[in-house]
């Protein structure tokens, strides 16, 4: 979780939410800014299957390209709200699954 992810997680905690985060590349600096009560998700699949709200704010890089494709999107919890704040590819890849939004949740852009 980069600087934005840390801020979003801490703000969600302040609103009374239970928060889990996933970032296989989290920096020590970002981790130090994260509240202790934020749980670490062990995989993106786990996060998608268990979360009511997901914020996506990752840069387009080789490591993030394809991270939310049709197969991953199918794992999401029923009724989930995904807030896509990504710039570039990772958020664009959710588009093929938009037709299923009404059945399993909404993608907020």
C-alpha positions as CSV (number, residue, x, y, z in Angstrom):
1,X,0.0,0.0,0.0
2,X,1.5,3.2,-1.1
3,X,1.0,6.6,0.3
4,X,-2.6,6.9,-1.1
5,X,-3.5,3.4,0.1
6,X,-2.3,4.2,3.6
7,X,-4.4,7.3,3.7
8,X,-7.5,5.5,2.4
9,X,-7.0,2.7,4.9
10,X,-6.5,5.0,7.9
11,X,-9.5,7.1,6.9
12,X,-11.7,4.0,6.5
13,X,-10.7,3.0,10.0
14,X,-11.7,6.4,11.3
15,X,-15.2,5.8,9.7
16,X,-15.5,2.6,11.7
17,X,-14.7,0.1,8.9
18,X,-12.7,-3.1,9.3
19,X,-9.8,-2.7,6.9
20,X,-7.5,-5.2,5.1
21,X,-4.9,-4.2,2.6
22,X,-3.0,-6.1,0.0
23,X,0.3,-4.9,-1.5
24,X,3.1,-7.4,-2.2
25,X,5.5,-4.4,-2.7
26,X,4.7,-2.3,0.4
27,X,7.6,-0.1,1.4
28,X,8.8,0.2,5.0
29,X,7.9,3.9,4.9
30,X,4.3,3.2,3.9
31,X,4.0,0.4,6.4
32,X,5.1,2.7,9.2
33,X,2.3,5.1,8.4
34,X,-0.4,2.4,8.5
35,X,-2.5,2.0,11.6
36,X,-1.9,-1.2,13.5
37,X,-5.4,-2.4,13.2
38,X,-5.2,-2.7,9.4
39,X,-5.1,-6.4,8.6
40,X,-2.8,-7.7,5.9
41,X,-4.6,-9.7,3.2
42,X,-2.4,-12.6,2.1
43,X,-3.6,-12.5,-1.5
44,X,-5.7,-10.5,-3.9
45,X,-8.1,-13.4,-4.3
46,X,-8.8,-13.3,-0.5
47,X,-9.3,-9.6,-0.6
48,X,-11.8,-9.8,-3.5
49,X,-13.7,-12.7,-2.0
50,X,-14.1,-11.1,1.5
51,X,-14.4,-7.3,1.0
52,X,-17.5,-5.1,0.8
53,X,-15.6,-2.2,-0.5
54,X,-12.3,-2.2,-2.5
55,X,-10.3,0.8,-3.6
56,X,-8.0,0.3,-6.5
57,X,-5.2,2.9,-6.9
58,X,-2.2,1.3,-8.5
59,X,0.0,2.6,-11.3
60,X,0.3,0.7,-14.6
61,X,3.4,-1.4,-14.4
62,X,4.3,-4.9,-15.6
63,X,3.4,-6.2,-12.1
64,X,-0.1,-4.6,-12.1
65,X,-1.0,-5.2,-15.7
66,X,-3.8,-7.8,-15.8
67,X,-4.2,-7.8,-12.0
68,X,-8.0,-7.3,-12.2
69,X,-9.0,-9.3,-15.2
70,X,-12.3,-11.2,-15.9
71,X,-11.2,-14.2,-13.8
72,X,-10.2,-12.1,-10.8
73,X,-13.4,-10.0,-11.1
74,X,-15.5,-13.2,-10.9
75,X,-14.0,-13.9,-7.4
76,X,-15.5,-10.8,-5.9
77,X,-18.0,-10.9,-3.0
78,X,-21.7,-10.4,-4.0
79,X,-22.6,-6.8,-3.6
80,X,-19.0,-5.5,-3.4
81,X,-18.3,-1.9,-4.4
82,X,-15.0,-1.4,-6.2
83,X,-13.8,2.2,-6.4
84,X,-11.4,2.4,-9.3
85,X,-8.9,5.2,-8.8
86,X,-6.2,3.5,-10.9
87,X,-4.5,5.4,-13.7
88,X,-4.0,3.4,-16.8
89,X,-4.3,-0.3,-17.4
90,X,-5.3,-2.0,-14.1
91,X,-8.7,-0.2,-13.9
92,X,-9.3,-0.5,-17.7
93,X,-9.2,-4.2,-17.5
94,X,-12.4,-4.4,-15.4
95,X,-14.4,-3.2,-18.4
96,X,-15.2,-6.6,-19.8
97,X,-16.9,-7.6,-16.6
98,X,-19.1,-4.5,-16.4
99,X,-22.1,-6.4,-17.8
100,X,-22.1,-8.5,-14.5
101,X,-22.2,-5.4,-12.2
102,X,-25.8,-5.6,-11.4
103,X,-25.6,-9.3,-10.3
104,X,-22.5,-9.0,-8.1
105,X,-21.9,-5.4,-7.3
106,X,-20.8,-2.2,-8.9
107,X,-17.6,-0.7,-10.3
108,X,-17.5,2.9,-9.4
109,X,-15.4,5.2,-11.7
